[in-house]
Structures are given as structure tokens and as C-alpha cells.
Amino acid sequence: MTTPPRLLPLLQFSRYRTTAWRLIPIMKRLLLLCLVLVTLPILYTNLPVGIDWRDTYQPAALAVLHGQSPYVVEIYYAAPWAAWAMVPFAVLPYQLGRLITFLVGLGAFGYIAWRLGAKPLVMVLFLCSAAVVGCLNNGNIEWMPLLGIVLPPQIGLIFLAVKPQVGVGLGVYWLITIWNEKGWHEVTRVFAPVSVLLVISIALYGFWFLRFRQTLAWSVDNTSTGFYGAAVGAIFLIRAIRSKDERMALASGPLLSPYALQFTWSALLIYLLDKPLELLVVVIILWIPVILRVLDISY
């Protein structure tokens, strides 16, 4: 059966439209690639120095590379395996290593939000928060313990332990929940990897985690909410265990900790990813002290 001549233009238009729709994903990828190629040189030349990367994490990584303790860097307080992981970036020329750690951190924050179901606008709001921007701007690694929530507990605990002020709540949650549901055999299995790593690190560097007490002297940068915040954190943790809410357990970490940087509150933002209005309010609140500091206004 032949197609009537008057319908041929319509069929041809339909084919062209179908082909165009198929090209859209390719065009999006090409546009994204062009954007990346334009952005990377700009980032490379204009990224802030990243004082935490320069003064803490790069020196600690280079120290372990040369067979020393990362704690020869006086202001390094994270778990030693964080320094081990940073060695490949630390040996690069400074600005290149800085750029890669920035991109890895940005990608990690975005991946966490995506894995937890954040919608595009919510993800943008999260990535533009003072906690995330500050972490990336300073070259810090708050993204590393946060990755623990999107990993199996056996691996996630290793990441959570990098910064206890971020991961303590979720770690306790997993301990109690697994004990209640599957018993001590499963607790032993799940906590074995981080326990072995902890024993090895103590053999190499001594009781390094006791140095965490020294952070309490950093009163200028400490944004901990103190006793009352710890009480709220305990309530968060209890409710998280009862409702089996891992995000709420993670959010309890900064509240429970006697020491918290502004970046540490990104754990609370993770809890709010499915609560856009509350997330917006907290993001605004976290930006206020930053703006006041820039304007040199005491608060």
C-alpha cells in the first residue's frame, strides 16, 4: 500500500522530529563537556588557596608518604587513613592537587545528595549552603565521613570514623540497631573492618584519637551548641533508633559533639534533603555568621 502524496511531508517532518529528539541527549552531553572544558581552567587559576588543604591535609599526607606520623602536623586531628587516602593528590603540584580535591569533594557532596533522592533544586540549595561551600573553599574533607551514609555499614564505618564529630551519631545508631536486630555476631562482623584499621593505626601512631581533646581549645572556630545541643542530639539519636532513620542519626553527630566546625553542620543538611522548606531555613541561618564575618560585624 503506497502512501498518498499529500501525507509525505507529514511523514518526513515526523522522521526529522524523531531524529531531533534522539539528538537532544547527545547535545546535552556535548554542552556539559564544553562547560567543563571552559570551567576547569578558570577553577585551576582562581580557586582559593584552601587553607585546610595547604596547612593540614596535604602536609599530613606527605608526612605518611615519607614514613612519618600524620600527627607531626599539629593541627591534623582526623583519622590517619584520611591522610593515607590523600597521598595521590598531595604529591601533585599544589594547585593541581587543590583542584582535584575540590572536584572530588564537590562530586562526593553531589553524589551523596543524589543517592539520598535529592531533587535538582534541593541539590543546588544543598551545594550552595555555607557548610558545603566553606568546606570546598577551605579544602576540608567533611564529605569523606558523610559518604558513610551511602555505603554499606562495614565500609561506611571506616568513613564515619574519619571525623567522629560528623559520624558518631550514625555509628552508635548502627551499633544499637544491628545488635537489636541481628545480635552480637553481626555487630562483630560489621564492625570488624574499622576495628582492625583502628588497631593498626594505634600500633603505628599511638592513641591518636585522644588528640581530639585539643580541638576544644579552638574556641574561635568551634560552633558546637554545648550541653543543650547535646541534649537535643541525644533526643535525635533516640528518635532515629526508634524510627530507623539513618539520616536523623547522622544529624545528631554535630549536636552531640563538643567540637564542630561550620562545615560539620552539613550532616544536619543531609537530614533535611527531603524537607525543602526546613533546608532553606537552615541554609539561610548558616550563611548569617559568614556574612557578618565578611562585613566584620560582631555577633
Residue pairs with C-beta under 8 A, 6 or more apart in sequence:
3 11
40 99
43 99
43 102
43 103
44 95
44 96
44 99
45 95
47 95
47 98
47 99
47 102
48 137
48 138
49 98
50 98
50 101
50 102
50 137
50 138
50 139
51 138
51 139
52 138
52 139
52 140
52 141
53 97
53 98
53 101
53 138
53 139
53 140
54 94
54 98
54 139
55 73
55 75
56 73
56 75
56 76
57 76
57 78
57 82
57 83
57 86
57 90
57 101
57 139
57 140
57 141
58 86
58 89
58 90
58 94
58 97
59 73
59 76
60 70
60 71
60 73
60 76
60 78
60 82
60 83
60 86
61 70
61 83
61 84
61 86
61 87
61 89
61 90
62 87
62 90
62 91
63 69
63 70
63 72
63 73
63 83
64 70
64 80
64 83
64 84
64 87
65 87
65 90
65 91
69 80
69 204
69 205
69 208
70 76
70 80
70 83
70 205
71 80
71 205
71 208
71 211
76 83
77 211
77 212
77 214
77 215
78 141
78 162
78 163
79 161
79 162
79 163
79 201
79 208
79 209
80 201
80 204
80 205
80 208
81 158
81 162
81 197
81 201
82 141
82 144
82 162
85 144
86 101
86 141
89 97
89 100
89 101
89 104
90 97
91 97
92 100
98 139
101 139
101 141
102 136
102 139
104 143
105 135
105 136
105 140
105 141
105 143
106 127
106 136
108 143
108 144
108 146
108 147
109 126
109 127
109 132
109 135
109 136
109 143
109 146
109 266
110 123
110 127
111 147
111 150
112 143
112 146
112 147
112 149
112 150
112 270
113 122
113 123
113 126
113 127
113 270
113 273
114 123
115 150
116 149
116 150
116 247
116 270
116 273
116 274
117 273
117 274
118 126
118 273
118 274
119 276
121 276
122 273
122 276
122 279
125 276
125 279
125 280
125 283
126 132
126 269
126 273
126 279
126 283
127 133
128 283
129 266
129 269
129 282
129 283
129 286
129 287
130 262
130 283
130 286
130 287
130 289
130 290
131 142
131 262
131 263
131 264
131 265
131 266
131 269
131 286
132 263
132 266
132 269
134 140
134 262
134 263
134 290
135 141
135 142
135 143
135 263
135 266
138 263
140 261
140 263
141 162
141 163
142 163
142 166
142 261
142 263
142 264
142 266
143 266
144 159
144 162
144 163
145 159
145 160
145 161
145 162
145 163
145 166
145 167
146 159
146 166
146 250
146 266
146 267
146 270
147 156
147 159
148 155
148 156
148 157
148 158
148 159
148 160
148 167
148 170
149 156
149 170
149 246
149 247
149 250
149 270
150 156
151 159
153 174
153 178
153 190
154 189
154 190
154 192
154 193
155 193
156 170
156 174
157 167
157 171
157 174
157 190
157 191
157 193
157 194
158 193
158 194
158 197
159 167
160 166
160 167
160 168
160 170
160 171
161 167
161 171
161 194
161 197
161 198
163 264
164 171
164 209
164 212
164 253
164 257
165 253
165 254
165 257
165 259
165 260
165 261
165 264
166 250
166 253
166 254
166 264
166 266
166 267
167 250
167 253
168 252
168 253
168 256
168 257
169 233
169 236
169 237
169 240
169 249
169 250
169 251
169 252
169 253
169 255
169 256
169 267
170 246
170 249
170 250
170 253
172 237
172 249
173 237
173 240
173 241
173 246
173 249
174 190
175 187
175 191
176 241
177 241
177 244
178 186
178 187
178 190
179 186
179 187
201 208
202 208
212 259
215 222
215 259
216 222
216 258
216 259
218 259
221 261
221 262
222 259
222 260
222 261
223 260
223 261
223 262
223 264
223 265
224 254
224 257
224 258
224 259
224 260
225 232
225 255
225 260
226 258
229 254
229 255
229 256
230 255
230 256
230 258
232 255
233 252
233 253
233 254
233 255
233 256
233 257
234 252
234 256
236 248
236 249
236 251
236 252
236 255
237 248
237 249
237 252
237 256
239 245
239 248
240 246
240 247
240 248
240 249
240 252
241 249
247 270
247 271
247 273
248 271
250 267
250 270
250 271
251 267
251 268
251 270
251 271
251 272
253 264
253 267
254 260
254 264
254 265
254 267
254 268
255 268
257 264
262 286
262 289
262 290
265 282
265 286
268 282
269 279
269 282
269 283
272 278
272 279
272 282
273 279
288 299
289 299
292 298
292 299
